Amino acid sequence: MKVCIPGALLSYTASSTVEAAGATVAALLGALEMQFPGIRFRMIDEQDAIRRHIRIFVNGSQVPDIAHPLDARDEIVIVQALSGG
């Protein structure tokens, strides 16, 4: 499935869109980790929760956790909030 990557994570993927598969968001993130080592830790914390500055959208709807099921036709958009002063 198509995964849109935020600019802050392009150092891992070198592309704003990548392909990955998984039956759940967790499995999809695992597949991304296999392709782009280190990327999962930037999105998921030590308790397997989505980091507070990351939002994951499936077909335009925000998912609350990584257990969310996926379909091969889904479009995934990962958004990273910016902060600073």
Beta strands, then each sheet from edge to edge (+ up, - down):
strand 1: 2-4
strand 2: 17-19
strand 3: 54-58
strand 4: 61-62
strand 5: 75-80
sheet 1: 2+ 1- 5- 3+ 4-
end
